[in-house]
Amino acid sequence: MATISIIVTNVALFVLTGMGDYGAYNWLILEFDRINPLQWVTSAFMHASWSHLIGNMIFLWCFGLVVEGKLGWQRFSLLYLGLALADGAIGQVPMFLFTNGQGGALGASGVIFALLAVAVIWAPQNDIHFLYTWSWMFHGTIDIPISVVAFFYFAVEFLQVAWTGIRMSTPMLHLLGMSVGIPFAIFMLKHEWVDCEGWDLLTRAGIRPFGTSRDSNENDTAQVDSILHRVHGASTLAVTTAITDSTTQAKRDPCATAFEAFAIAVRSDRVDESIACFNRLRENACVAAVPDSALIAYVNQLAKNDRHRERLLPLRYLASRSSKHSNNARLQIAVIELRNNNDPQAAVKALQEIRLPLSSQVANAKKKILRAANARLHQGRARAPDPMS
């Protein structure tokens, strides 16, 4: 909704302001001889020609849909406004302060390059569907990952700036737009304002640069209470969560079909069918697209049916993610290894993988489980026969 509305607004303003002949509307473009915050926004909706407008709107459609799909139309609208303000400021303020202030800029491309940066951080493996043609004989379509598209356009703009020198130009404005989008994307990831379900660039690269938020620590408190009960023999993970609608998850078959069947089986408490569906998700490499809430619901179902060893696999997927549930999953893995598999060494290894920082409840639970595992290891050594006897 927001992406289409922004495109319609761009087209409408282009027509209403003379279709590129904007002489009477200079006050709407980014003028470098002043600092005018209104122009930071309005200049992002002004274009110099039909080709300028159409080219920008095509790429706004591509990247806008991806980012809006992560946020919803309301938050995306606020993000777009924030990117426009930041992009306008980073273009106008330095030109006014450090140059003679001549010239100006207009167009949505700076904000679109910012959206490209956001999209490549949040969804680097999403594909863009391209139509290509080479004369009338060669034409077709091809899917290209956003990460490849982003690298290509960054390289093109960077090489142009390197060739022509560092000065205010269209390639420089595009690079400035990308530099605006990066901190927005990382900041929203850090504060969990967007859920990329483990597909974001940082998670896919194995980078976990953020600490646990206060909300995560509060959730860990409730989850660790369940772990402590499990050490004493309780069997149900005390995490209540709903399985999200399967139509909002994996976008392609067979992942979509497998997830739909998995969600129905878990919701209906058909444990054997859930296990079979989960195996199909694994066979099709679709588990990364399954949200934490669905995996937790599956873990709960297995616990309720005393299928503790089967719980290890979904728990390991949860533990591998950089989410608020990962440490809780490692605690549960340690408990299962200790109580059900009688493998204290594996329990200790799972505990060693718990990531900092820890809430006090997680730290206490880790200490208690580790004490039990070490006691079991000590008993095992005491029972072992002396090879020299």
N, C-alpha and C positions, 0 to 999 in steps of 0.2 A: 504493500500500500504506500509506504513512504517513498520507496524508490521511484515508483510510477508517478507519484505526486510531484516529486522533485523534478523529474524529467518534464512533466507537463508545465511546471512553473518556469523552467528554463526556456522552453519553446515559446510560451506565452510572452515572457519578457522580451525575448528576441524579436518577436513580431511587433510588440507594442512600442519598442524603442528604436524602430527604424531598420531592423534587420541588418545590423552592422554599421549603419550610418548613425552613430550614437553621439554626434556632436552636441546636441542639446541635452544629452544625458551623461556628460562627463562626470558629474557629481556621483554617479553610481559605480564608476570603475575605480580601480585602485590607483590614485594619483600619488606620485612620489614627492610632491612639494608640500605635503601636509601629513598630519596624523589624524585620521578620521575613522574611528572604530565601526561606524555604519558601513563604510566602504569595504571593510574586511569581509562582510557578509554579502553585500549586494554585488560586489565584483565577481563573486563565484557564480552568479546567475546571469552574467553578461557575456555575449559572444560576438566575435568580429565578422563571422560569415557563416553561411549554411554548412560548409564543410567543417568548420571549427565546431559548430554546434553538434552536428550529427556524429562526428568522431568521438566527441566527449560523451555524448549520451549513450552510445553503444557500450563504452567501457564503464560508464556509471551503472548501466543495466547489469553488466557482468559482475562487477565487484559489489555493487549495492545489494544485489539479491543474496550474495553469500553472507555479507555482514548483517543485513537486516534479518536473515534467517536465523542468525545466532542470538539476536537481541529482541526481535519484535519491532513493530513499526514505531512505537512511541520512543523507546530508548534509542533506536537508530536515528530518529529525527533529531534528538538531542545531541547524539554523537556527531552527526553531519554538521549541525550548527557549531559545535565546539571545534571541529576540524577546520571549518571555514574561518572562524575567528582566529584560530592559531595560525593558519596558513596566510591569512591576510596580514596579520601582525608581523610575521617573520619576513614578509615581503616588503611592507611599507615602512616600518619603523627604521630598519638599517639604511634604507635608501634615503630617507629624510634626514637622518642624523649624520651620515658619513659620506654623502655625495651632494651634488648640487641640486638634487631633487627633481631633475627633469624626467619626463616620461611617465609611464604608467603601465598597468597590466589588467587583464580581464580574462575571464574564462573559468570553467569548473575543473580544469585539468589538475590544478594543485591539490584540490580536495580529492579528486579521483585517485591521484598517486598516493595520497594519504590512505584512502580506502584500500588501495592495492597493498600497502604495507600492513594494514590491519588484517586483510584477508590472508596474506601469506603467513602471518604469525598464527592466526586462529585456525586456518584450514589449508595448509600447504599442499595436501594431497587431493583436494577437490579438483575436479576437472572443469575446464572451460571448453565448450563445444564450438569449434571453429569450422567455418565454411571456407574452402579454398578453391581457387579457379586459376587455370593457366591456359588461356585461350578457350575455345569452346570444347576442345577434346579432353582436357584434363581438369576434372573438378571432383569434389567430394567433401567429406567432413572428417575431422580429426579431433580427438580429445587430448588436451594438453594440460598437465597439472599447473595449478596456480603458481607453485614454486618456480617452475620453468619460465612461465610468463613473466613473473616478477624479476627474475634474474636477467632475462633478455632485455626488458625495458630499463632496468637499472644500468646494465652495461651500455646500452645505446646512449642514454642520457649522460652517463659518466664520461664516456669517450668523447662526446661532443664538448663537454665542459673542459676536459683535458686538452682538446685540440684548439679550442677558441680562447681558453683562459678563463680565470675565475672572474666573472662579471655577471650582472643581472641580465639573464637571457631566459628564453623558454626552457631549455634543458636545466638551467640552474633552478628555476621556479619549480620544475617537476621534482628535482632532487630534494629541494626544501620541503615540498609536499610529503615526500616519503619520510623525511626526517621528523615531520610532525606526527605522522601516523604511528610510528614505532612506539614512542612513549605512551600514547593513548592505549594501544593494544596491550602492552605489557602491564600498565597500571591496572587495567580492567581485569586482566587475568589474575594479577596478584591479589586483588580484592574480591575475586570470585564474583564479579559482576557479569561474567559470561561463562557458560559451561561448554567447553569444547570437547568434552567426553574423552579426553586423552589423545585427541587428534591434533592438538596444537603443535607448533613447530618446536617449542622448547621440550615438551614431553616426548615427542617422537625422537628428538636428538638425545634424550636421556639426561636433560638438564633440569635440575630442580633448584632454581635460584631463590625461592621464596620460603620464608618461615611459615609456621602454622599460625593462622589467624586466631583471634580471640573466639570467634564462633566455632572454629574447629576444635579448640581446646574444650569448649563447653560441651560439644557433641561427644568428644572423646571421654568426658567424665561419665556420661550416661552409658557409653559403650563399654568402658572398662569395668563398671559395676557388673555387667554381664560376664565379662571374662573372669572376674574374681569368683563369681558363682560357679563358673565352669570348672575352675580349679578344684572346687569342693564337690563336683559331681553334677551340677545342673546341666541341662542339655539344650536350652534354647537361647539363641542370640537375641538379646533384648534391643533389637533395632526394628522399629516398625516403619515400613515405607511402602509406598504404592508403586506398582510397575507402570512406568510411563507408557503412553499410547504408542504402540509399535509403529504407527505410520509416521512418527516424528523421528525415528531412528534411521537405520541403514536405508539407503536410498536405492539400492540396486538388488535385483535378484542375483544369486540365491539368498543373500543376506536378509533381505526384507522378509521373504517367506519363512526362512528358518527362525528369525526373531519372533515373528508373529506366532508361530507354533509354540515356540519356547515360552512366550509370555502367557499364552492361553493355558499351557500345561502347568505352569507355576501357579497361576491364579486359581486353577481348578484343583490344585493339590494332587496332581497325578505324578508322583515322584519318578516312577520309571520312565514315563514319557518325557518328563523334564530332563532327565539325564540323557536320554537319546537325542533330544533336540539340542541340548548343550553340546553334545559331541558333534552334531552336524554344524553348529556354529564354528566349532574349532576346525573342523575339516575344511570349511570354506574361508578360514582366516577372518571371521567376522566378529570375534569376541571383543576386539578393540573398540568396536562401535556400540557394544552393549553398555548402557549407562550403569553407574555404580548402584543405583536403586534397584535395578533388575537383578544384578548379581547378588546383592544383599538379600533380596527376597528369596532367591534360589538357595542361598546358604541357610536361611531360616527354615525353608521347607525341608532341606536335607537333615538339619538338626532335629526337627520335629519328628522325623521318621527314623531317627537313629542311624543315619547314613553318614557317619562321621568321616570315614576315609574319603568318600566322594566329595566331602566339603573342601578337601585340601586344594583341589584344582581351581575352583572359582575363588577361593581365598588367595591363592598365589597370584591370580590375575589382579585382584584388588590390591594386593601388596606391591605389585610392580608399578602401580600408577602413582603419580604425584598428587594425591588427593587426601582429604581429611580422614578417609577410611583406611589408609594404607597401614598405619601403625596398629590399629585395632585388628586388622587382618593378620598381621605378623604375630600378635599376641595369641590369637586363636590357633594359628598354625602350630605355635609352640605347645599349646595345651593339647592339641590332637596328637602331635608327635609323642608327647610325654605320656598321655593317658591311654590313647587308643593304639598307638604303634609301638609303645614301650621303647622309644628311641630318644633318650635324653640328649644325645649329641646333636641330633637334628633339631631338637627344641632349643638348645643353646645357640645353634647357628641362626635360627629364625629370630631369636631375641637380639642377636648381635647386629642384625640388619635393620633394626628399628631406627628411624631417622630422628635427628634432633630438629627443633627443640621438643621436649616432652612436657606434657602437663604433669602435675604432681601425681595424679591418679594413674596415668600410664606408667610413670617411673616406679610407683609402688607396686603395680601389678607385675611389671617386668622383674623387679627385685624378688617378688614372692615366687614367681614361676621359675626364675633362675635358681633360687635356693632349693626348690623341689627337684629340679633337674640335676643339680650338683649332688644332692643327697642320693639320688638314684644312681648316678655315676659312681659315687663312693661305695654304695652297697654292691654294685657290680664288680668293682675291683676287689672288694673284700671277699666275695664269693669265688673269685677266679682262683683255680689251683696254682700253686707255686710250681713253675716249670722245672725248678732245680730239686724239687722234693722227690 
